[in-house]
């Protein structure tokens, strides 16, 4: 079972919607980097049982995102924040090369700060 980075992102967003066991198995496998056999031994179940539980949890995470779409919304916000930063750079450049305004400079700094908050 190949480890997929998307699952960790989905887990961060939707993990609370899974059962406690599903959260544990996903966390052990993706965050703690335990093998299926290690999880099975620790939990007293078969390796296949762990695999099936993880696969079901992954499917639920993908299903939740297909309905709610938070990952794509986050990516849109991140791209928008990058564009805002790029435009702030242009404004700052124009401000510096023409008549320098402290107000514009301060506004650009605030714009960059807000864009950084959005892209986290």
WOPE-V263573 format. One record per residue. N is the residue number from 1. RES is the residue in one letter. SS is DSSP state (hx for helix, st for strand, lp for the rest). Layout:
BEGIN
n=N res=RES ss=SS
n=N res=RES ss=SS
END
This chain:
BEGIN
n=1 res=X ss=lp
n=2 res=X ss=lp
n=3 res=X ss=lp
n=4 res=X ss=lp
n=5 res=X ss=hx
n=6 res=X ss=hx
n=7 res=X ss=hx
n=8 res=X ss=hx
n=9 res=X ss=hx
n=10 res=X ss=hx
n=11 res=X ss=hx
n=12 res=X ss=hx
n=13 res=X ss=hx
n=14 res=X ss=hx
n=15 res=X ss=hx
n=16 res=X ss=hx
n=17 res=X ss=hx
n=18 res=X ss=lp
n=19 res=X ss=lp
n=20 res=X ss=hx
n=21 res=X ss=hx
n=22 res=X ss=hx
n=23 res=X ss=hx
n=24 res=X ss=hx
n=25 res=X ss=hx
n=26 res=X ss=hx
n=27 res=X ss=hx
n=28 res=X ss=hx
n=29 res=X ss=hx
n=30 res=X ss=hx
n=31 res=X ss=hx
n=32 res=X ss=lp
n=33 res=X ss=lp
n=34 res=X ss=lp
n=35 res=X ss=lp
n=36 res=X ss=hx
n=37 res=X ss=hx
n=38 res=X ss=hx
n=39 res=X ss=hx
n=40 res=X ss=hx
n=41 res=X ss=hx
n=42 res=X ss=hx
n=43 res=X ss=hx
n=44 res=X ss=lp
n=45 res=X ss=lp
n=46 res=X ss=lp
n=47 res=X ss=hx
n=48 res=X ss=hx
n=49 res=X ss=hx
n=50 res=X ss=hx
n=51 res=X ss=hx
n=52 res=X ss=hx
n=53 res=X ss=hx
n=54 res=X ss=hx
n=55 res=X ss=hx
n=56 res=X ss=hx
n=57 res=X ss=hx
n=58 res=X ss=hx
n=59 res=X ss=hx
n=60 res=X ss=hx
n=61 res=X ss=hx
n=62 res=X ss=hx
n=63 res=X ss=hx
n=64 res=X ss=hx
n=65 res=X ss=hx
n=66 res=X ss=hx
n=67 res=X ss=hx
n=68 res=X ss=hx
n=69 res=X ss=lp
n=70 res=X ss=hx
n=71 res=X ss=hx
n=72 res=X ss=hx
n=73 res=X ss=hx
n=74 res=X ss=hx
n=75 res=X ss=hx
n=76 res=X ss=hx
n=77 res=X ss=hx
n=78 res=X ss=hx
n=79 res=X ss=hx
n=80 res=X ss=hx
n=81 res=X ss=hx
n=82 res=X ss=hx
n=83 res=X ss=hx
n=84 res=X ss=hx
n=85 res=X ss=hx
n=86 res=X ss=hx
n=87 res=X ss=hx
n=88 res=X ss=hx
n=89 res=X ss=hx
n=90 res=X ss=hx
n=91 res=X ss=hx
n=92 res=X ss=hx
n=93 res=X ss=hx
n=94 res=X ss=hx
n=95 res=X ss=hx
n=96 res=X ss=hx
n=97 res=X ss=hx
n=98 res=X ss=lp
n=99 res=X ss=lp
n=100 res=X ss=lp
n=101 res=X ss=lp
n=102 res=X ss=hx
n=103 res=X ss=hx
n=104 res=X ss=hx
n=105 res=X ss=hx
n=106 res=X ss=hx
n=107 res=X ss=hx
n=108 res=X ss=hx
n=109 res=X ss=hx
n=110 res=X ss=hx
n=111 res=X ss=hx
n=112 res=X ss=hx
n=113 res=X ss=hx
n=114 res=X ss=hx
n=115 res=X ss=hx
n=116 res=X ss=hx
n=117 res=X ss=hx
n=118 res=X ss=hx
n=119 res=X ss=lp
n=120 res=X ss=lp
END
